[in-house]
Amino acid sequence: MPHAPDAASTAESPEYAVPALDKALDVLELLADQSGGLTQAAIATAVGRSVNQIFRVLQRLERRGWIYRDRRSGLYLLSTRMLDLAHRHPPLRGLVELALGPMRRLAEAVRQSCNLSVLDADRVRVIAQVESPADFGFRARVGADFPIESTAAGIALTGGAPAGFLRRDDPMQPGITDLVVPVLGRDDRPVAALTIPYVATSFSEIGVDDVFGELIEAGRAISARLQGAGPDGTR
């Protein structure tokens, strides 16, 4: 009796490869690292394909909304479709929905921006951001990702904030002090990091110590909400 191939042999066997899918994923991963976009020829060169091979892939990705072509420059750029898809994932969507209320109140109280981030493989990714209501502030773009080891949020997410909070100068942005508290799930382990990139200027209305106190309270409020929610982040 013939046997079905096992998972390992299936994954490694060349007849199970999907070249068109590989090309599409190569393009998406390439464009994710670009801020200014690339031409069709540049994309083909970067992924090691001919222009003709990549043409249909670009056409299909554009039609499905994953990428778009700037009409003036002719450059292809990644759309926000990936981010939209991630935010439709129930656990992530539920976390953001539970956090936004306390985050808005926090930003209003301390006159500073705040953001929420999670671990994404070996990176830290920003999933929510609330702007400072003041005229001057610092923001992190939703969807931006950073190395774990060089960010205060990454340190907090990997258990490096035993006191329950973290405060340090931002190594990538001089003049910014990162204030971070972990958001805890039902097992009291960090599932997200709430960060205020504190800017101390003549426009700052509240001192850093008072801001830190408000941040800690907001982190506790989000944790309490999350611990009382269902497995998909909903109540």
Secondary structure in CASP SS format (residue, H / E / C, confidence):
PFRMAT SS
TARGET T0000
AUTHOR 0000-0000-0000
METHOD secondary structure of the structure
MODEL  1
M C 1.00
P C 1.00
H C 1.00
A C 1.00
P C 1.00
D C 1.00
A H 1.00
A H 1.00
S H 1.00
T H 1.00
A H 1.00
E H 1.00
S C 1.00
P H 1.00
E H 1.00
Y H 1.00
A C 1.00
V C 1.00
P H 1.00
A H 1.00
L H 1.00
D H 1.00
K H 1.00
A H 1.00
L H 1.00
D H 1.00
V H 1.00
L H 1.00
E H 1.00
L H 1.00
L H 1.00
A H 1.00
D C 1.00
Q C 1.00
S C 1.00
G C 1.00
G C 1.00
L E 1.00
T C 1.00
Q H 1.00
A H 1.00
A H 1.00
I H 1.00
A H 1.00
T H 1.00
A H 1.00
V C 1.00
G C 1.00
R C 1.00
S C 1.00
V H 1.00
N H 1.00
Q H 1.00
I H 1.00
F H 1.00
R H 1.00
V H 1.00
L H 1.00
Q H 1.00
R H 1.00
L H 1.00
E H 1.00
R H 1.00
R C 1.00
G C 1.00
W C 1.00
I E 1.00
Y E 1.00
R E 1.00
D C 1.00
R C 1.00
R C 1.00
S C 1.00
G C 1.00
L C 1.00
Y E 1.00
L E 1.00
L E 1.00
S C 1.00
T C 1.00
R H 1.00
M H 1.00
L H 1.00
D H 1.00
L H 1.00
A H 1.00
H H 1.00
R H 1.00
H C 1.00
P H 1.00
P H 1.00
L H 1.00
R H 1.00
G H 1.00
L H 1.00
V H 1.00
E H 1.00
L H 1.00
A H 1.00
L H 1.00
G H 1.00
P H 1.00
M H 1.00
R H 1.00
R H 1.00
L H 1.00
A H 1.00
E H 1.00
A H 1.00
V H 1.00
R C 1.00
Q C 1.00
S C 1.00
C E 1.00
N E 1.00
L E 1.00
S E 1.00
V E 1.00
L E 1.00
D E 1.00
A C 1.00
D C 1.00
R E 1.00
V E 1.00
R E 1.00
V E 1.00
I E 1.00
A E 1.00
Q E 1.00
V E 1.00
E C 1.00
S C 1.00
P C 1.00
A C 1.00
D C 1.00
F C 1.00
G C 1.00
F C 1.00
R C 1.00
A C 1.00
R C 1.00
V C 1.00
G C 1.00
A C 1.00
D E 1.00
F E 1.00
P E 1.00
I C 1.00
E C 1.00
S C 1.00
T C 1.00
A H 1.00
A H 1.00
G H 1.00
I H 1.00
A H 1.00
L H 1.00
T C 1.00
G C 1.00
G C 1.00
A C 1.00
P C 1.00
A C 1.00
G C 1.00
F C 1.00
L E 1.00
R E 1.00
R E 1.00
D E 1.00
D C 1.00
P C 1.00
M C 1.00
Q C 1.00
P C 1.00
G C 1.00
I E 1.00
T E 1.00
D E 1.00
L E 1.00
V E 1.00
V E 1.00
P E 1.00
V E 1.00
L E 1.00
G C 1.00
R C 1.00
D C 1.00
D C 1.00
R C 1.00
P E 1.00
V E 1.00
A E 1.00
A E 1.00
L E 1.00
T E 1.00
I E 1.00
P E 1.00
Y E 1.00
V E 1.00
A C 1.00
T C 1.00
S C 1.00
F C 1.00
S C 1.00
E C 1.00
I C 1.00
G C 1.00
V H 1.00
D H 1.00
D H 1.00
V H 1.00
F H 1.00
G H 1.00
E H 1.00
L H 1.00
I H 1.00
E H 1.00
A H 1.00
G H 1.00
R H 1.00
A H 1.00
I H 1.00
S H 1.00
A H 1.00
R H 1.00
L H 1.00
Q H 1.00
G C 1.00
A C 1.00
G C 1.00
P C 1.00
D C 1.00
G C 1.00
T C 1.00
R C 1.00
END
